[in-house]
Amino acid sequence: MKKPELLVTPTSVADIAPLADAGADAFMIGEQRYGLRLAGEFTRENVTEAVKVAHEKNKKVYVAMNALFHNEKVEELGDYLSFLKEAGVDAVVFGDPAVLMAAREAAPDMKLHWNTETTATNWYVCNYWGRKGAKRSVLARELSMDAIVEIKENAEVEIEVQVHGMTCMFQSKRSLLGNYFLYQDKVMEVENRRLEKDMFLHDKERGNKYPIFEDENGTHIMSPNDVCIIDELAEMIDAGVDSFKIDGILKTPEYIIEVTKKYRKAIDLCVENRGEYENVKDELLAEIEELQPVNRPLDTGFFFKETVY
C-alpha cells in the first residue's frame, strides 16, 4: 500500500526545512499575482531558494497559478512559466485554461495540477483535464468521503484532497466587501476591517466569525471552522488517494509544523500499522484540538455530512 503525499503550505522559505523535517513531502508556494489564497508570499527569488532547500531534502515544490486571469495578465504567463521551469519547480497548479495553453509553449514538460477548488466534483471532469495535459486533479472541498473514493476509483489522474485547514466559502474580485455590508445595514458586521490580516465577518445569530482574506485577487471569505480528518484517513488511503493537503492559510509557522508532525505520524501508522493507527487516532485529534485557536473549532467539513455554516 502506497503512502499519500503530505502537501503543506509554508509561510516563507524559512519554513521549508522545518516542515520537511516534520514530515512534509511537498510544498505549495507562489505569489498572489498568480496564485489564490497563499499562506505566504514567495517572490521569484524566494521560489528559487525554496526549490533549492526542498530538493536538497528530496522534497517537491509546487507553484500556484490558480488565479482567474484577465487579459492584462495573460501575456505574463509564458514568462513566469519559463522562470518556474528554469527554477526546477516540480509542478504548477492551475485552474484557468490560459495557464495550460501558455505552458504548452513555454514549459511543455511542466507537470500540471488542475485545481479550481469548486468544480472537480466527478471523475469525468478530472479525466477531461487529464486528457488535456493535467497530471493531477485537486478535488472540490464540498465532496463526501464516498464521492472522493468513487472519483479515485475511476480517475485517470492523481487525486489530491484537503484534509486540514480552513476553506474558502466565497470569492469576489472586489475589495472592501465588509464596507458593502456595513453600508447596507446588514445583520453581519465586519470586525477590525482596517487591519488587513485580522478581519472577520461576524454572524451574531450563529455566533460565527468568518475570516476575510484579501489579496491582489480580491476578497475571500473563509470558513469559521477548520477541517480536520486526521482520525478518518484510512478509507482514502485504502482507495489510493495520492495527496493529502494541509492548508496553513492564516496560520502561524509553528502551528503548521506541529500539525504536519501529527499527520505524518497518522499517515505512517495508517499504512504500516493499521491497528496502532486505530489506537492513537483519537489521541492525535485531541492533540490538534489543543493547538487550535479558541475561535477556530474543528469539524469534518463535507466528508460525512452537508456542513452548513
Contacts in CASP RR format, 6 or more apart in sequence:
PFRMAT RR
TARGET T0000
AUTHOR 0000-0000-0000
METHOD contacts of the structure
MODEL  1
MKKPELLVTPTSVADIAPLADAGADAFMIGEQRYGLRLAGEFTRENVTEA
VKVAHEKNKKVYVAMNALFHNEKVEELGDYLSFLKEAGVDAVVFGDPAVL
MAAREAAPDMKLHWNTETTATNWYVCNYWGRKGAKRSVLARELSMDAIVE
IKENAEVEIEVQVHGMTCMFQSKRSLLGNYFLYQDKVMEVENRRLEKDMF
LHDKERGNKYPIFEDENGTHIMSPNDVCIIDELAEMIDAGVDSFKIDGIL
KTPEYIIEVTKKYRKAIDLCVENRGEYENVKDELLAEIEELQPVNRPLDT
GFFFKETVY
1 237 0 8 1.000
1 238 0 8 1.000
1 240 0 8 1.000
1 271 0 8 1.000
2 240 0 8 1.000
2 271 0 8 1.000
3 237 0 8 1.000
3 267 0 8 1.000
3 268 0 8 1.000
3 271 0 8 1.000
4 236 0 8 1.000
4 237 0 8 1.000
4 240 0 8 1.000
4 241 0 8 1.000
4 242 0 8 1.000
4 243 0 8 1.000
4 244 0 8 1.000
4 267 0 8 1.000
5 25 0 8 1.000
5 26 0 8 1.000
5 60 0 8 1.000
5 242 0 8 1.000
5 243 0 8 1.000
5 244 0 8 1.000
6 23 0 8 1.000
6 24 0 8 1.000
6 25 0 8 1.000
6 26 0 8 1.000
6 243 0 8 1.000
6 244 0 8 1.000
6 246 0 8 1.000
6 260 0 8 1.000
6 263 0 8 1.000
6 264 0 8 1.000
6 267 0 8 1.000
7 24 0 8 1.000
7 25 0 8 1.000
7 26 0 8 1.000
7 27 0 8 1.000
7 28 0 8 1.000
7 62 0 8 1.000
7 160 0 8 1.000
7 243 0 8 1.000
7 244 0 8 1.000
7 245 0 8 1.000
7 246 0 8 1.000
8 19 0 8 1.000
8 24 0 8 1.000
8 26 0 8 1.000
8 27 0 8 1.000
8 28 0 8 1.000
8 245 0 8 1.000
8 246 0 8 1.000
8 248 0 8 1.000
8 256 0 8 1.000
8 260 0 8 1.000
9 27 0 8 1.000
9 28 0 8 1.000
9 29 0 8 1.000
9 38 0 8 1.000
9 39 0 8 1.000
9 40 0 8 1.000
9 245 0 8 1.000
9 246 0 8 1.000
9 247 0 8 1.000
9 248 0 8 1.000
9 249 0 8 1.000
9 256 0 8 1.000
10 16 0 8 1.000
10 19 0 8 1.000
10 27 0 8 1.000
10 29 0 8 1.000
10 39 0 8 1.000
10 40 0 8 1.000
10 50 0 8 1.000
10 253 0 8 1.000
10 256 0 8 1.000
11 39 0 8 1.000
11 40 0 8 1.000
11 248 0 8 1.000
11 251 0 8 1.000
11 252 0 8 1.000
11 253 0 8 1.000
11 256 0 8 1.000
12 40 0 8 1.000
12 42 0 8 1.000
12 46 0 8 1.000
12 253 0 8 1.000
13 42 0 8 1.000
13 46 0 8 1.000
13 49 0 8 1.000
13 50 0 8 1.000
13 53 0 8 1.000
14 253 0 8 1.000
15 253 0 8 1.000
15 256 0 8 1.000
15 257 0 8 1.000
16 27 0 8 1.000
16 50 0 8 1.000
16 53 0 8 1.000
16 54 0 8 1.000
16 57 0 8 1.000
16 59 0 8 1.000
17 53 0 8 1.000
17 57 0 8 1.000
18 253 0 8 1.000
18 257 0 8 1.000
19 27 0 8 1.000
19 256 0 8 1.000
19 257 0 8 1.000
19 260 0 8 1.000
20 53 0 8 1.000
20 54 0 8 1.000
20 57 0 8 1.000
20 59 0 8 1.000
21 57 0 8 1.000
22 257 0 8 1.000
22 258 0 8 1.000
22 260 0 8 1.000
22 261 0 8 1.000
22 264 0 8 1.000
23 260 0 8 1.000
23 261 0 8 1.000
23 264 0 8 1.000
24 59 0 8 1.000
24 260 0 8 1.000
24 264 0 8 1.000
25 59 0 8 1.000
25 60 0 8 1.000
26 54 0 8 1.000
26 59 0 8 1.000
26 60 0 8 1.000
26 61 0 8 1.000
26 62 0 8 1.000
26 90 0 8 1.000
26 243 0 8 1.000
27 50 0 8 1.000
27 54 0 8 1.000
27 59 0 8 1.000
27 60 0 8 1.000
27 61 0 8 1.000
27 62 0 8 1.000
28 38 0 8 1.000
28 39 0 8 1.000
28 62 0 8 1.000
28 63 0 8 1.000
28 64 0 8 1.000
28 93 0 8 1.000
28 245 0 8 1.000
29 38 0 8 1.000
29 40 0 8 1.000
29 42 0 8 1.000
29 46 0 8 1.000
29 47 0 8 1.000
29 50 0 8 1.000
29 61 0 8 1.000
29 62 0 8 1.000
29 63 0 8 1.000
29 64 0 8 1.000
30 38 0 8 1.000
30 40 0 8 1.000
30 41 0 8 1.000
30 42 0 8 1.000
30 47 0 8 1.000
30 63 0 8 1.000
30 64 0 8 1.000
31 38 0 8 1.000
31 41 0 8 1.000
31 42 0 8 1.000
31 43 0 8 1.000
31 44 0 8 1.000
31 47 0 8 1.000
32 38 0 8 1.000
32 41 0 8 1.000
32 67 0 8 1.000
32 215 0 8 1.000
32 216 0 8 1.000
32 217 0 8 1.000
33 67 0 8 1.000
33 73 0 8 1.000
33 216 0 8 1.000
34 63 0 8 1.000
34 64 0 8 1.000
34 65 0 8 1.000
34 67 0 8 1.000
34 73 0 8 1.000
34 77 0 8 1.000
34 80 0 8 1.000
35 64 0 8 1.000
35 65 0 8 1.000
35 66 0 8 1.000
35 67 0 8 1.000
35 217 0 8 1.000
36 64 0 8 1.000
36 66 0 8 1.000
36 67 0 8 1.000
36 117 0 8 1.000
36 168 0 8 1.000
36 171 0 8 1.000
36 215 0 8 1.000
36 217 0 8 1.000
36 220 0 8 1.000
37 168 0 8 1.000
37 213 0 8 1.000
37 215 0 8 1.000
37 220 0 8 1.000
37 249 0 8 1.000
38 64 0 8 1.000
38 215 0 8 1.000
38 249 0 8 1.000
39 247 0 8 1.000
39 248 0 8 1.000
39 249 0 8 1.000
39 250 0 8 1.000
39 251 0 8 1.000
39 256 0 8 1.000
42 50 0 8 1.000
42 63 0 8 1.000
44 83 0 8 1.000
44 87 0 8 1.000
47 61 0 8 1.000
47 63 0 8 1.000
47 83 0 8 1.000
47 84 0 8 1.000
47 87 0 8 1.000
47 89 0 8 1.000
48 87 0 8 1.000
50 61 0 8 1.000
51 61 0 8 1.000
51 87 0 8 1.000
51 88 0 8 1.000
51 89 0 8 1.000
54 60 0 8 1.000
54 61 0 8 1.000
55 61 0 8 1.000
55 88 0 8 1.000
60 90 0 8 1.000
60 91 0 8 1.000
61 88 0 8 1.000
61 89 0 8 1.000
61 90 0 8 1.000
62 89 0 8 1.000
62 90 0 8 1.000
62 91 0 8 1.000
62 92 0 8 1.000
62 93 0 8 1.000
62 113 0 8 1.000
63 84 0 8 1.000
63 89 0 8 1.000
63 91 0 8 1.000
63 92 0 8 1.000
63 93 0 8 1.000
64 92 0 8 1.000
64 93 0 8 1.000
65 77 0 8 1.000
65 80 0 8 1.000
65 81 0 8 1.000
65 92 0 8 1.000
65 93 0 8 1.000
65 94 0 8 1.000
65 95 0 8 1.000
65 96 0 8 1.000
65 99 0 8 1.000
66 93 0 8 1.000
66 94 0 8 1.000
66 95 0 8 1.000
66 96 0 8 1.000
66 115 0 8 1.000
66 116 0 8 1.000
66 117 0 8 1.000
67 73 0 8 1.000
67 96 0 8 1.000
67 217 0 8 1.000
68 96 0 8 1.000
68 173 0 8 1.000
68 217 0 8 1.000
69 77 0 8 1.000
69 96 0 8 1.000
69 98 0 8 1.000
69 99 0 8 1.000
74 98 0 8 1.000
74 102 0 8 1.000
77 98 0 8 1.000
77 99 0 8 1.000
77 102 0 8 1.000
77 106 0 8 1.000
78 102 0 8 1.000
78 103 0 8 1.000
78 105 0 8 1.000
78 106 0 8 1.000
78 107 0 8 1.000
79 106 0 8 1.000
81 92 0 8 1.000
81 99 0 8 1.000
81 102 0 8 1.000
81 103 0 8 1.000
81 106 0 8 1.000
81 107 0 8 1.000
81 110 0 8 1.000
82 106 0 8 1.000
82 107 0 8 1.000
84 92 0 8 1.000
84 107 0 8 1.000
84 110 0 8 1.000
85 106 0 8 1.000
85 107 0 8 1.000
85 109 0 8 1.000
85 110 0 8 1.000
89 110 0 8 1.000
90 111 0 8 1.000
91 110 0 8 1.000
91 111 0 8 1.000
91 112 0 8 1.000
91 113 0 8 1.000
91 135 0 8 1.000
91 136 0 8 1.000
92 99 0 8 1.000
92 103 0 8 1.000
92 107 0 8 1.000
92 110 0 8 1.000
92 111 0 8 1.000
92 112 0 8 1.000
92 113 0 8 1.000
93 112 0 8 1.000
93 113 0 8 1.000
93 114 0 8 1.000
93 115 0 8 1.000
93 138 0 8 1.000
94 100 0 8 1.000
94 103 0 8 1.000
94 112 0 8 1.000
94 113 0 8 1.000
94 114 0 8 1.000
94 115 0 8 1.000
94 134 0 8 1.000
95 114 0 8 1.000
95 115 0 8 1.000
95 116 0 8 1.000
97 132 0 8 1.000
99 112 0 8 1.000
100 112 0 8 1.000
100 132 0 8 1.000
100 133 0 8 1.000
100 134 0 8 1.000
103 110 0 8 1.000
103 112 0 8 1.000
111 135 0 8 1.000
111 136 0 8 1.000
112 133 0 8 1.000
112 134 0 8 1.000
112 135 0 8 1.000
112 136 0 8 1.000
113 134 0 8 1.000
113 135 0 8 1.000
113 136 0 8 1.000
113 137 0 8 1.000
113 138 0 8 1.000
113 158 0 8 1.000
113 160 0 8 1.000
114 120 0 8 1.000
114 126 0 8 1.000
114 129 0 8 1.000
114 130 0 8 1.000
114 134 0 8 1.000
114 136 0 8 1.000
114 137 0 8 1.000
114 138 0 8 1.000
114 157 0 8 1.000
115 137 0 8 1.000
115 138 0 8 1.000
115 160 0 8 1.000
116 138 0 8 1.000
116 140 0 8 1.000
117 138 0 8 1.000
117 140 0 8 1.000
117 141 0 8 1.000
117 168 0 8 1.000
118 140 0 8 1.000
118 141 0 8 1.000
118 142 0 8 1.000
119 125 0 8 1.000
119 140 0 8 1.000
120 126 0 8 1.000
120 137 0 8 1.000
120 138 0 8 1.000
120 139 0 8 1.000
120 140 0 8 1.000
121 139 0 8 1.000
121 140 0 8 1.000
121 142 0 8 1.000
121 143 0 8 1.000
121 147 0 8 1.000
122 151 0 8 1.000
123 150 0 8 1.000
123 151 0 8 1.000
123 153 0 8 1.000
123 154 0 8 1.000
123 155 0 8 1.000
125 137 0 8 1.000
126 137 0 8 1.000
126 139 0 8 1.000
126 151 0 8 1.000
126 155 0 8 1.000
126 156 0 8 1.000
126 157 0 8 1.000
126 159 0 8 1.000
127 154 0 8 1.000
127 155 0 8 1.000
127 156 0 8 1.000
127 157 0 8 1.000
129 137 0 8 1.000
129 157 0 8 1.000
130 137 0 8 1.000
130 156 0 8 1.000
130 157 0 8 1.000
131 156 0 8 1.000
134 157 0 8 1.000
135 157 0 8 1.000
135 158 0 8 1.000
136 157 0 8 1.000
136 158 0 8 1.000
136 159 0 8 1.000
136 160 0 8 1.000
136 242 0 8 1.000
136 243 0 8 1.000
137 155 0 8 1.000
137 157 0 8 1.000
137 158 0 8 1.000
137 159 0 8 1.000
137 160 0 8 1.000
138 160 0 8 1.000
138 161 0 8 1.000
138 162 0 8 1.000
138 245 0 8 1.000
139 148 0 8 1.000
139 151 0 8 1.000
139 159 0 8 1.000
139 160 0 8 1.000
139 161 0 8 1.000
141 162 0 8 1.000
141 167 0 8 1.000
141 168 0 8 1.000
141 227 0 8 1.000
141 301 0 8 1.000
141 302 0 8 1.000
142 302 0 8 1.000
143 151 0 8 1.000
143 302 0 8 1.000
143 303 0 8 1.000
144 302 0 8 1.000
144 303 0 8 1.000
144 304 0 8 1.000
145 232 0 8 1.000
145 235 0 8 1.000
145 236 0 8 1.000
145 303 0 8 1.000
145 304 0 8 1.000
148 159 0 8 1.000
148 161 0 8 1.000
148 236 0 8 1.000
148 239 0 8 1.000
148 241 0 8 1.000
148 303 0 8 1.000
149 235 0 8 1.000
149 236 0 8 1.000
149 239 0 8 1.000
151 159 0 8 1.000
152 159 0 8 1.000
152 236 0 8 1.000
152 239 0 8 1.000
152 240 0 8 1.000
152 241 0 8 1.000
153 239 0 8 1.000
158 242 0 8 1.000
158 243 0 8 1.000
159 240 0 8 1.000
159 241 0 8 1.000
159 242 0 8 1.000
159 243 0 8 1.000
160 241 0 8 1.000
160 242 0 8 1.000
160 243 0 8 1.000
160 244 0 8 1.000
160 245 0 8 1.000
161 236 0 8 1.000
161 241 0 8 1.000
161 243 0 8 1.000
161 244 0 8 1.000
161 245 0 8 1.000
162 227 0 8 1.000
162 244 0 8 1.000
162 245 0 8 1.000
162 246 0 8 1.000
162 247 0 8 1.000
163 227 0 8 1.000
163 228 0 8 1.000
163 229 0 8 1.000
163 230 0 8 1.000
163 233 0 8 1.000
163 244 0 8 1.000
163 245 0 8 1.000
163 246 0 8 1.000
163 263 0 8 1.000
164 226 0 8 1.000
164 227 0 8 1.000
164 228 0 8 1.000
164 229 0 8 1.000
164 230 0 8 1.000
164 245 0 8 1.000
164 246 0 8 1.000
164 247 0 8 1.000
164 259 0 8 1.000
164 263 0 8 1.000
164 288 0 8 1.000
165 226 0 8 1.000
165 227 0 8 1.000
165 228 0 8 1.000
165 246 0 8 1.000
165 247 0 8 1.000
165 248 0 8 1.000
165 249 0 8 1.000
165 251 0 8 1.000
166 211 0 8 1.000
166 222 0 8 1.000
166 223 0 8 1.000
166 225 0 8 1.000
166 226 0 8 1.000
166 227 0 8 1.000
166 247 0 8 1.000
166 248 0 8 1.000
166 249 0 8 1.000
166 250 0 8 1.000
166 296 0 8 1.000
167 222 0 8 1.000
167 223 0 8 1.000
167 227 0 8 1.000
167 247 0 8 1.000
167 301 0 8 1.000
168 213 0 8 1.000
168 220 0 8 1.000
168 221 0 8 1.000
168 222 0 8 1.000
168 223 0 8 1.000
169 210 0 8 1.000
169 221 0 8 1.000
169 222 0 8 1.000
169 223 0 8 1.000
169 309 0 8 1.000
170 220 0 8 1.000
170 221 0 8 1.000
171 217 0 8 1.000
171 218 0 8 1.000
171 219 0 8 1.000
171 220 0 8 1.000
171 221 0 8 1.000
172 218 0 8 1.000
172 219 0 8 1.000
173 217 0 8 1.000
173 218 0 8 1.000
174 180 0 8 1.000
174 218 0 8 1.000
174 219 0 8 1.000
175 214 0 8 1.000
175 218 0 8 1.000
175 219 0 8 1.000
176 219 0 8 1.000
177 212 0 8 1.000
177 219 0 8 1.000
177 221 0 8 1.000
178 190 0 8 1.000
178 193 0 8 1.000
178 199 0 8 1.000
178 201 0 8 1.000
178 212 0 8 1.000
178 219 0 8 1.000
179 190 0 8 1.000
179 193 0 8 1.000
181 188 0 8 1.000
181 189 0 8 1.000
181 190 0 8 1.000
181 201 0 8 1.000
182 189 0 8 1.000
182 190 0 8 1.000
182 193 0 8 1.000
187 203 0 8 1.000
187 204 0 8 1.000
187 205 0 8 1.000
188 201 0 8 1.000
188 202 0 8 1.000
188 203 0 8 1.000
188 204 0 8 1.000
189 201 0 8 1.000
189 202 0 8 1.000
189 204 0 8 1.000
190 199 0 8 1.000
190 200 0 8 1.000
190 201 0 8 1.000
190 202 0 8 1.000
190 212 0 8 1.000
191 199 0 8 1.000
191 200 0 8 1.000
191 202 0 8 1.000
191 209 0 8 1.000
192 198 0 8 1.000
192 199 0 8 1.000
192 200 0 8 1.000
193 199 0 8 1.000
193 212 0 8 1.000
196 214 0 8 1.000
197 250 0 8 1.000
199 211 0 8 1.000
199 212 0 8 1.000
199 214 0 8 1.000
200 209 0 8 1.000
200 210 0 8 1.000
200 211 0 8 1.000
200 212 0 8 1.000
201 209 0 8 1.000
201 210 0 8 1.000
201 212 0 8 1.000
201 221 0 8 1.000
202 208 0 8 1.000
202 209 0 8 1.000
202 210 0 8 1.000
203 209 0 8 1.000
203 210 0 8 1.000
203 224 0 8 1.000
206 309 0 8 1.000
208 224 0 8 1.000
208 309 0 8 1.000
209 224 0 8 1.000
209 295 0 8 1.000
210 221 0 8 1.000
210 222 0 8 1.000
210 223 0 8 1.000
210 224 0 8 1.000
210 309 0 8 1.000
211 221 0 8 1.000
211 222 0 8 1.000
211 224 0 8 1.000
211 250 0 8 1.000
212 219 0 8 1.000
212 220 0 8 1.000
212 221 0 8 1.000
212 222 0 8 1.000
213 219 0 8 1.000
213 220 0 8 1.000
213 221 0 8 1.000
213 222 0 8 1.000
213 249 0 8 1.000
213 250 0 8 1.000
214 220 0 8 1.000
222 249 0 8 1.000
222 250 0 8 1.000
223 309 0 8 1.000
224 296 0 8 1.000
224 297 0 8 1.000
224 309 0 8 1.000
225 296 0 8 1.000
225 297 0 8 1.000
225 298 0 8 1.000
225 299 0 8 1.000
225 301 0 8 1.000
225 309 0 8 1.000
226 292 0 8 1.000
226 296 0 8 1.000
226 297 0 8 1.000
226 298 0 8 1.000
226 299 0 8 1.000
227 298 0 8 1.000
227 299 0 8 1.000
227 300 0 8 1.000
227 301 0 8 1.000
227 303 0 8 1.000
228 285 0 8 1.000
228 288 0 8 1.000
228 298 0 8 1.000
228 299 0 8 1.000
228 300 0 8 1.000
229 300 0 8 1.000
229 303 0 8 1.000
230 262 0 8 1.000
230 263 0 8 1.000
230 266 0 8 1.000
230 281 0 8 1.000
230 284 0 8 1.000
230 285 0 8 1.000
230 288 0 8 1.000
231 266 0 8 1.000
231 281 0 8 1.000
231 282 0 8 1.000
231 284 0 8 1.000
231 285 0 8 1.000
232 300 0 8 1.000
232 303 0 8 1.000
232 304 0 8 1.000
233 244 0 8 1.000
233 266 0 8 1.000
233 267 0 8 1.000
233 270 0 8 1.000
233 277 0 8 1.000
234 270 0 8 1.000
234 274 0 8 1.000
234 277 0 8 1.000
236 244 0 8 1.000
237 267 0 8 1.000
237 270 0 8 1.000
237 271 0 8 1.000
244 263 0 8 1.000
244 267 0 8 1.000
246 256 0 8 1.000
246 259 0 8 1.000
246 260 0 8 1.000
246 263 0 8 1.000
248 255 0 8 1.000
248 256 0 8 1.000
255 291 0 8 1.000
258 291 0 8 1.000
259 288 0 8 1.000
259 291 0 8 1.000
262 284 0 8 1.000
262 287 0 8 1.000
262 288 0 8 1.000
265 280 0 8 1.000
265 284 0 8 1.000
266 277 0 8 1.000
266 281 0 8 1.000
266 284 0 8 1.000
269 275 0 8 1.000
269 276 0 8 1.000
269 277 0 8 1.000
269 280 0 8 1.000
270 277 0 8 1.000
285 298 0 8 1.000
288 298 0 8 1.000
289 298 0 8 1.000
292 298 0 8 1.000
299 307 0 8 1.000
300 307 0 8 1.000
301 307 0 8 1.000
END
